[in-house]
Amino acid sequence: MLTNITKYVFLVDDEPKVRKVVGRTLEQAGLKVSCFNRAAECLKQLHSQTCDLLITDVKMPEMDGIELLTKVKHIIPSLPVLVITGYGDIKMAVKALKAGASDFIEKPLDRQSFLSAVDSVLKRNTQNHPLVGKVLTKTEMRVLRLMLDGKSTKEIAGLLHRSARTIEDHRTHIMRKLGANDLMHLVRLVAVVRMPDLAGDE
């Protein structure tokens, strides 16, 4: 579709026909697609499966698309999310975008417009490191908390009883996974999503 690198897309929609049609359209465009009829199933898979783009419907039972979007941004801030709905309006679009959506499209989907939106979102992330979008390990979460407390690599190494080189590796992985260019960018990212895993003591 846009690169030689295989891209993985998660599609969440409670309507079987929509999942079938949209899933097939994405596959024909050369993407690997995993379909889910419930948001909770998608969240579970995000912890163990690669995902380059999440596409979700808004109106769904149990957990709607906006709630899913918010939860996803808490665990993988850098993951782009495309929101689709048959009940959209300006307020809903603004709400989705404020929650971190990369784009917002209304049903019925126009095939070309839909693929163009998907292509655009994926292209914006093409330059990212392969680690972008991966979930932080428990150790990385501890290192991140200490980084945000202003601790130096040497101080973190002492507190966690690890070598400075190991802590540097963790810092590098954290930056790449969260898509941060530098420490200030990292601080802004975490502040925006208010990551719950960083609140309080472990």
C-alpha positions as CSV (number, residue, x, y, z in Angstrom):
1,M,0.0,0.0,0.0
2,L,2.7,2.5,0.9
3,T,5.9,0.6,1.9
4,N,7.5,-2.8,1.6
5,I,7.0,-3.2,5.4
6,T,4.0,-5.2,6.4
7,K,1.6,-3.0,8.5
8,Y,-0.8,-4.5,11.1
9,V,-4.3,-3.0,11.6
10,F,-6.8,-3.7,14.4
11,L,-10.4,-3.2,13.3
12,V,-13.1,-3.0,16.0
13,D,-16.8,-2.9,15.0
14,D,-19.8,-4.8,16.4
15,E,-21.4,-5.2,13.0
16,P,-20.3,-8.4,11.3
17,K,-21.0,-7.1,7.8
18,V,-18.9,-4.0,8.4
19,R,-16.0,-6.0,9.8
20,K,-16.1,-8.3,6.7
21,V,-16.3,-5.5,4.1
22,V,-13.8,-3.2,5.8
23,G,-11.5,-6.0,6.7
24,R,-11.4,-7.3,3.1
25,T,-10.8,-3.8,1.8
26,L,-7.8,-3.4,4.1
27,E,-6.4,-6.8,3.2
28,Q,-6.7,-6.0,-0.5
29,A,-4.6,-2.9,0.2
30,G,-1.9,-5.2,1.5
31,L,-2.4,-4.8,5.2
32,K,-2.6,-7.5,7.8
33,V,-5.9,-7.2,9.6
34,S,-7.2,-8.5,13.0
35,C,-10.9,-7.9,13.5
36,F,-12.7,-7.6,16.9
37,N,-16.4,-7.3,17.7
38,R,-15.7,-6.0,21.2
39,A,-13.4,-3.3,22.4
40,A,-12.2,-5.3,25.4
41,E,-10.9,-8.1,23.1
42,C,-8.9,-5.5,21.2
43,L,-7.4,-4.1,24.3
44,K,-6.3,-7.6,25.4
45,Q,-4.6,-8.3,22.1
46,L,-2.7,-5.0,22.1
47,H,-0.6,-6.3,25.0
48,S,0.7,-9.2,22.9
49,Q,0.3,-8.5,19.2
50,T,1.9,-5.9,16.9
51,C,-0.5,-3.1,15.8
52,D,0.4,-0.1,13.6
53,L,-3.1,1.4,13.3
54,L,-6.3,0.9,15.3
55,I,-9.6,1.6,13.5
56,T,-12.7,1.6,15.7
57,D,-16.4,2.3,15.4
58,V,-17.9,4.7,17.9
59,K,-21.3,3.2,18.7
60,M,-20.6,-0.2,20.4
61,P,-22.1,-2.1,23.4
62,E,-20.2,-2.3,26.7
63,M,-17.3,0.0,25.6
64,D,-17.7,2.6,22.9
65,G,-15.0,3.8,20.5
66,I,-14.2,7.0,22.4
67,E,-13.7,5.0,25.6
68,L,-11.5,2.5,23.7
69,L,-9.5,5.4,22.2
70,T,-8.9,6.9,25.7
71,K,-7.8,3.5,27.1
72,V,-5.5,2.9,24.2
73,K,-3.8,6.3,24.5
74,H,-3.1,5.4,28.2
75,I,-1.2,2.3,27.4
76,I,0.2,3.1,23.9
77,P,0.2,6.9,23.4
78,S,1.9,6.7,20.0
79,L,-0.6,4.3,18.4
80,P,-2.6,6.1,15.7
81,V,-6.4,5.6,16.0
82,L,-8.9,6.2,13.1
83,V,-12.5,6.6,14.3
84,I,-15.5,5.7,12.1
85,T,-19.1,6.0,12.8
86,G,-22.6,6.1,11.3
87,Y,-23.8,8.5,13.9
88,G,-21.2,11.2,13.7
89,D,-21.5,14.9,14.0
90,I,-19.2,17.8,14.6
91,K,-19.3,17.4,18.3
92,M,-18.5,13.7,18.1
93,A,-15.6,14.5,15.7
94,V,-14.2,17.1,18.0
95,K,-14.5,14.8,21.0
96,A,-12.7,12.0,19.1
97,L,-9.9,14.3,18.0
98,K,-9.5,15.8,21.4
99,A,-9.2,12.2,22.8
100,G,-6.3,11.6,20.5
101,A,-7.8,10.2,17.3
102,S,-5.7,10.7,14.1
103,D,-8.7,11.1,11.9
104,F,-12.5,10.8,11.9
105,I,-14.6,9.3,9.1
106,E,-18.4,8.8,8.8
107,K,-20.2,5.7,7.4
108,P,-21.1,4.7,4.8
109,L,-17.4,4.6,4.0
110,D,-16.3,5.7,0.6
111,R,-13.6,3.1,-0.3
112,Q,-11.1,5.5,-1.9
113,S,-11.5,8.2,0.8
114,F,-11.2,5.5,3.5
115,L,-8.1,4.0,2.1
116,S,-6.6,7.5,1.6
117,A,-7.2,8.3,5.3
118,V,-5.6,5.0,6.3
119,D,-2.7,5.6,4.0
120,S,-2.2,9.1,5.3
121,V,-2.1,7.9,9.0
122,L,0.3,5.1,8.3
123,K,2.6,7.3,6.3
124,R,2.9,9.7,9.2
125,N,4.2,6.8,11.3
126,T,6.4,5.2,8.6
127,Q,9.5,6.9,9.8
128,N,9.0,5.6,13.4
129,H,11.3,3.0,15.0
130,P,10.0,-0.6,15.1
131,L,9.6,-0.3,18.9
132,V,7.0,2.5,18.6
133,G,3.7,1.4,19.9
134,K,5.0,-1.5,22.0
135,V,3.8,-1.7,25.6
136,L,6.3,-0.8,28.3
137,T,7.6,-3.6,30.5
138,K,7.2,-3.3,34.3
139,T,10.9,-2.4,34.6
140,E,10.6,0.3,31.9
141,M,7.6,1.7,33.7
142,R,9.7,2.0,36.9
143,V,12.5,3.6,35.0
144,L,10.1,6.0,33.3
145,R,8.6,7.1,36.7
146,L,12.1,7.8,38.0
147,M,13.0,9.7,34.8
148,L,10.0,11.9,35.4
149,D,11.1,12.4,39.0
150,G,14.2,14.0,37.6
151,K,16.6,11.1,38.5
152,S,19.8,10.8,36.4
153,T,20.8,7.5,34.8
154,K,23.3,6.9,37.5
155,E,20.8,7.6,40.3
156,I,18.2,5.2,38.6
157,A,20.9,2.5,38.2
158,G,21.6,2.8,42.0
159,L,18.0,2.7,43.0
160,L,17.2,-0.3,40.8
161,H,20.5,-2.1,41.3
162,R,21.3,-2.2,37.6
163,S,24.3,-1.0,35.6
164,A,24.2,2.5,34.0
165,R,24.4,0.9,30.6
166,T,21.3,-1.2,31.3
167,I,19.4,1.9,32.4
168,E,20.5,3.7,29.2
169,D,19.1,0.8,27.2
170,H,15.8,1.0,29.1
171,R,15.7,4.8,28.5
172,T,16.2,4.3,24.8
173,H,13.5,1.7,24.6
174,I,11.1,3.9,26.5
175,M,11.7,6.9,24.2
176,R,11.2,4.7,21.1
177,K,8.1,2.9,22.4
178,L,6.4,6.2,23.3
179,G,7.5,7.9,20.1
180,A,9.3,10.7,22.0
181,N,12.1,12.7,20.3
182,D,13.6,13.9,23.6
183,L,12.9,14.1,27.3
184,M,10.7,17.2,27.1
185,H,8.7,15.6,24.4
186,L,8.3,12.5,26.6
187,V,7.2,14.6,29.5
188,R,4.5,16.3,27.3
189,L,3.3,12.9,26.0
190,V,2.9,11.5,29.5
191,A,1.2,14.7,30.8
192,V,-1.3,14.6,27.9
193,V,-2.4,11.0,28.4
194,R,-2.0,11.1,32.2
195,M,-0.8,7.5,32.2
196,P,-2.5,5.7,35.2
197,D,0.4,3.3,35.7
198,L,2.5,6.2,36.7
199,A,0.3,7.3,39.6
200,G,1.3,6.4,43.1
201,D,3.7,3.8,44.4
202,E,4.0,0.3,42.9
